[in-house]
Amino acid sequence: SISYIVYSAAANASPSALFIAGIIPGCLIGFFLMAYCWYYCKKNGEDKEKLQENYNKIREKGFLKLFKESFFALMTPVIILGCIYSGICSPTEAAVISVIYGFLVCILVYKSIKIREIPKIFLAGSKTYVNILFVIAAASAFARTMTLLKYPQSISKMVLSVTDNKILILLLMNLIMIVCGMIIDNIPNIMILTPIMLPIANALGINPVHLGIFMTCNLAMGMVTPPMGINLFVASGMTKIPLLNLAKATVPFLIAFLVCLALIVFVPGLSLWLPSILG
């Protein structure tokens, strides 16, 4: 949910409201994707022998042993979401707490990290973060420049002068987000697109939290959509499956995602109902 945190900073929206608003849309998307998986397995059959083998291995351990082994790992999302929803700390602070907690659990409980490996881990993390930092810095400068030159307002007026039909404008906004998501990563996309989309959304009476939810959904689709869907490259590298084969296999999932996206965009209550009752 880093996207929510970045969007909340760019749009001056409540991070907690975004996290709460994302619950129903997230469950909806998960349900549609699981429904397709169920349909695919029923149509093409399942590897029942392999499933049974895995099931037997898990069952041999027993529930209590499995729960004991996974308890400290399962506490990570509890700590993150508990801190955010209870108001104990902000999402950014919760992220820091979870990193420290995970680091200590890996060293002291699961012992998957050795003390002598810590410098290498910090170095590898720094190399990854530096690249992201340069992207964020450039995107921030670009977004700030656009704001100072009042380009978002100009673009908003231009779009609204073409048509005042809310449905057409929403379709155009979503199309732009999906296309941008295909070629640029989520974080710079949010920082670039938010100053442009927010004035249009305000003119149409769209809640900024609602905009943040369907912007995140659009950009998530872009991450598994050719030509530059970054998740496809990661999955291809890990599984050694050709990129084109993976791209073809994602089509039914993307169709299911599109159906969910249409519901999320055109039924704002799916995103705004929980924040309204939870305050």
C-alpha positions as CSV (number, residue, x, y, z in Angstrom):
1,S,0.0,0.0,0.0
2,I,2.9,2.3,-0.6
3,S,0.8,3.8,-3.4
4,Y,-1.7,5.1,-0.9
5,I,1.0,6.8,1.2
6,V,2.5,8.5,-1.8
7,Y,-1.0,9.5,-3.1
8,S,-2.0,10.9,0.3
9,A,1.1,13.1,0.2
10,A,0.5,14.3,-3.3
11,A,-3.2,14.9,-2.9
12,N,-3.2,16.0,0.7
13,A,-5.7,13.2,1.5
14,S,-6.0,11.1,4.7
15,P,-3.8,7.9,4.6
16,S,-6.1,6.2,7.1
17,A,-9.1,6.9,4.9
18,L,-7.4,5.5,1.9
19,F,-6.4,2.3,3.7
20,I,-10.0,1.9,5.0
21,A,-11.5,2.8,1.6
22,G,-9.4,0.1,-0.1
23,I,-10.8,-2.8,1.9
24,I,-14.0,-3.4,0.0
25,P,-12.4,-2.8,-3.5
26,G,-9.5,-5.1,-2.6
27,C,-11.9,-7.9,-1.4
28,L,-13.9,-7.4,-4.6
29,I,-10.9,-7.7,-6.8
30,G,-9.7,-10.8,-4.9
31,F,-13.1,-12.4,-5.2
32,F,-13.2,-11.9,-9.0
33,L,-9.7,-13.3,-9.4
34,M,-10.4,-16.3,-7.3
35,A,-13.6,-16.9,-9.2
36,Y,-11.6,-17.1,-12.4
37,C,-9.1,-19.4,-10.8
38,W,-11.9,-21.7,-9.7
39,Y,-13.4,-21.7,-13.2
40,Y,-10.0,-22.4,-14.8
41,C,-9.3,-25.3,-12.5
42,K,-12.8,-26.8,-13.1
43,K,-12.4,-26.4,-16.9
44,N,-8.8,-27.6,-17.2
45,G,-8.5,-29.9,-14.3
46,E,-6.2,-29.7,-11.2
47,D,-2.9,-31.4,-10.3
48,K,-4.7,-33.3,-7.5
49,E,-1.7,-35.5,-6.7
50,K,0.5,-32.5,-6.0
51,L,-2.2,-30.8,-4.0
52,Q,-2.7,-33.9,-1.9
53,E,1.0,-34.2,-1.3
54,N,1.3,-30.6,-0.1
55,Y,-1.9,-31.1,2.0
56,N,-0.4,-34.2,3.6
57,K,2.8,-32.5,4.5
58,I,1.0,-29.6,6.1
59,R,-1.4,-31.9,7.9
60,E,1.4,-34.0,9.4
61,K,2.7,-31.0,11.2
62,G,-0.6,-30.3,12.9
63,F,-2.3,-26.9,13.4
64,L,-0.6,-26.0,16.7
65,K,2.9,-26.6,15.3
66,L,2.1,-24.6,12.2
67,F,0.5,-21.8,14.1
68,K,3.6,-21.7,16.5
69,E,6.0,-21.6,13.5
70,S,4.1,-18.8,11.7
71,F,2.9,-16.8,14.7
72,F,5.6,-14.1,14.6
73,A,5.3,-13.7,10.8
74,L,1.6,-13.4,11.1
75,M,2.0,-10.6,13.6
76,T,3.5,-8.3,11.0
77,P,0.2,-7.3,9.2
78,V,-1.5,-7.2,12.6
79,I,1.1,-4.7,13.8
80,I,1.0,-2.6,10.6
81,L,-2.8,-2.4,10.2
82,G,-3.5,-2.3,14.0
83,C,-1.2,0.8,14.4
84,I,-2.8,2.5,11.4
85,Y,-6.4,1.8,12.1
86,S,-6.1,2.5,15.8
87,G,-4.4,5.8,15.2
88,I,-1.4,4.9,17.2
89,C,0.9,6.0,14.3
90,S,0.9,7.1,10.7
91,P,1.3,4.6,7.8
92,T,4.9,5.8,7.3
93,E,5.7,5.2,11.0
94,A,3.9,1.8,10.9
95,A,6.1,0.9,7.9
96,V,9.2,1.7,9.9
97,I,8.0,-0.3,12.9
98,S,7.2,-3.3,10.7
99,V,10.7,-3.2,9.1
100,I,12.4,-3.1,12.6
101,Y,10.1,-5.9,13.8
102,G,10.7,-8.1,10.8
103,F,14.4,-7.5,11.1
104,L,14.5,-8.6,14.8
105,V,12.3,-11.6,14.1
106,C,14.5,-12.8,11.2
107,I,17.6,-12.5,13.5
108,L,16.3,-13.7,16.8
109,V,13.3,-16.0,16.1
110,Y,13.7,-17.6,12.6
111,K,17.4,-17.0,12.4
112,S,17.2,-16.6,8.6
113,I,19.6,-13.6,8.8
114,K,23.1,-13.9,10.4
115,I,24.7,-11.0,12.1
116,R,27.7,-11.1,9.6
117,E,25.2,-10.7,6.7
118,I,23.7,-7.4,8.0
119,P,26.2,-5.1,6.2
120,K,25.5,-6.9,2.8
121,I,21.8,-6.6,3.4
122,F,22.0,-2.9,4.1
123,L,24.2,-2.4,1.0
124,A,21.8,-4.3,-1.2
125,G,18.8,-2.4,0.2
126,S,20.7,0.9,-0.4
127,K,21.4,0.1,-4.0
128,T,17.7,-0.7,-4.6
129,Y,16.5,2.4,-2.8
130,V,18.9,4.8,-4.5
131,N,17.4,4.1,-7.9
132,I,13.9,4.6,-6.5
133,L,15.0,7.8,-4.8
134,F,16.3,9.3,-8.0
135,V,13.0,8.5,-9.8
136,I,10.9,10.0,-6.9
137,A,13.2,13.1,-6.9
138,A,12.7,13.7,-10.6
139,A,9.0,13.0,-10.4
140,S,8.6,15.4,-7.5
141,A,10.5,18.1,-9.3
142,F,8.3,17.6,-12.4
143,A,5.1,17.6,-10.4
144,R,6.2,20.8,-8.5
145,T,7.1,22.5,-11.8
146,M,3.8,21.6,-13.3
147,T,2.0,23.0,-10.2
148,L,4.0,26.3,-10.3
149,L,3.2,26.7,-14.0
150,K,-0.4,25.9,-13.4
151,Y,-0.5,23.2,-16.0
152,P,-2.9,21.0,-14.0
153,Q,-5.5,23.8,-14.0
154,S,-4.9,24.4,-17.8
155,I,-5.3,20.6,-18.6
156,S,-8.4,20.5,-16.4
157,K,-10.0,23.4,-18.2
158,M,-9.0,21.9,-21.6
159,V,-10.6,18.5,-20.7
160,L,-13.7,20.0,-19.3
161,S,-14.1,22.3,-22.4
162,V,-14.1,19.3,-24.7
163,T,-17.0,17.6,-22.8
164,D,-18.9,18.0,-19.5
165,N,-20.1,14.4,-19.6
166,K,-18.9,12.8,-16.3
167,I,-18.9,9.3,-17.7
168,L,-16.7,10.2,-20.7
169,I,-14.3,12.1,-18.6
170,L,-14.0,9.2,-16.1
171,L,-13.3,6.8,-19.0
172,L,-10.7,9.1,-20.4
173,M,-9.0,9.5,-17.0
174,N,-8.9,5.7,-16.5
175,L,-7.5,5.1,-20.0
176,I,-4.7,7.6,-19.4
177,M,-3.9,5.9,-16.0
178,I,-3.8,2.4,-17.5
179,V,-1.6,3.5,-20.4
180,C,0.8,5.4,-18.1
181,G,0.8,2.3,-15.8
182,M,2.0,0.2,-18.7
183,I,5.2,2.2,-19.2
184,I,6.0,3.9,-15.9
185,D,6.2,2.5,-12.3
186,N,3.5,3.3,-9.8
187,I,5.3,5.8,-7.6
188,P,6.4,8.3,-10.3
189,N,3.0,7.8,-12.0
190,I,1.1,8.8,-8.9
191,M,3.4,11.9,-8.3
192,I,3.0,13.0,-12.0
193,L,-0.7,12.2,-12.5
194,T,-2.2,13.3,-9.2
195,P,-1.6,17.1,-9.8
196,I,-3.2,16.7,-13.2
197,M,-6.2,14.5,-12.3
198,L,-7.1,16.0,-9.0
199,P,-8.4,19.4,-10.4
200,I,-10.5,17.4,-12.9
201,A,-11.8,15.2,-10.1
202,N,-12.7,18.2,-8.0
203,A,-14.5,19.8,-10.9
204,L,-16.6,16.7,-11.3
205,G,-17.3,16.4,-7.6
206,I,-15.2,13.2,-7.2
207,N,-14.0,12.6,-3.7
208,P,-10.1,12.6,-3.5
209,V,-10.1,9.3,-1.6
210,H,-12.2,7.7,-4.4
211,L,-9.8,9.0,-7.0
212,G,-6.9,7.5,-5.0
213,I,-8.5,4.1,-4.9
214,F,-9.3,3.8,-8.6
215,M,-5.9,5.4,-9.6
216,T,-4.2,2.7,-7.5
217,C,-6.3,0.0,-9.2
218,N,-5.5,1.4,-12.7
219,L,-1.8,1.5,-12.0
220,A,-1.8,-2.0,-10.5
221,M,-3.3,-3.3,-13.8
222,G,-0.5,-1.5,-15.7
223,M,2.1,-3.4,-13.8
224,V,1.0,-6.7,-15.4
225,T,0.2,-5.3,-18.8
226,P,2.7,-5.3,-21.8
227,P,4.8,-3.8,-23.1
228,M,6.5,-2.7,-19.8
229,G,4.5,-4.5,-17.1
230,I,7.2,-4.8,-14.5
231,N,5.6,-7.7,-12.7
232,L,5.6,-9.7,-15.9
233,F,9.4,-9.3,-16.1
234,V,9.8,-10.3,-12.5
235,A,7.6,-13.3,-12.8
236,S,9.4,-14.3,-16.1
237,G,12.8,-14.1,-14.4
238,M,11.7,-16.2,-11.4
239,T,9.8,-18.9,-13.3
240,K,11.8,-18.9,-16.5
241,I,8.5,-18.8,-18.4
242,P,8.7,-16.7,-21.6
243,L,7.3,-13.2,-21.2
244,L,4.8,-13.6,-24.1
245,N,3.3,-16.7,-22.6
246,L,2.9,-14.9,-19.3
247,A,1.3,-11.9,-21.0
248,K,-1.2,-14.2,-22.8
249,A,-2.1,-15.9,-19.5
250,T,-2.9,-12.6,-17.8
251,V,-5.6,-11.7,-20.2
252,P,-8.5,-13.4,-18.4
253,F,-7.3,-11.9,-15.1
254,L,-7.1,-8.4,-16.6
255,I,-10.7,-8.8,-17.9
256,A,-11.8,-9.8,-14.4
257,F,-9.8,-6.8,-13.0
258,L,-11.5,-4.5,-15.6
259,V,-15.0,-5.5,-14.4
260,C,-14.0,-4.8,-10.9
261,L,-12.4,-1.4,-11.9
262,A,-15.7,-0.4,-13.7
263,L,-17.6,-1.2,-10.5
264,I,-15.1,0.7,-8.3
265,V,-15.1,3.8,-10.6
266,F,-18.8,4.1,-11.2
267,V,-20.0,2.9,-7.7
268,P,-18.2,5.3,-5.3
269,G,-20.0,3.8,-2.4
270,L,-17.7,0.7,-2.6
271,S,-14.8,2.9,-1.7
272,L,-16.4,5.6,0.5
273,W,-18.9,3.6,2.6
274,L,-16.4,2.3,5.2
275,P,-14.6,5.6,5.7
276,S,-18.0,7.3,6.2
277,I,-19.1,5.0,8.9
278,L,-15.7,4.6,10.6
279,G,-15.0,8.3,10.5
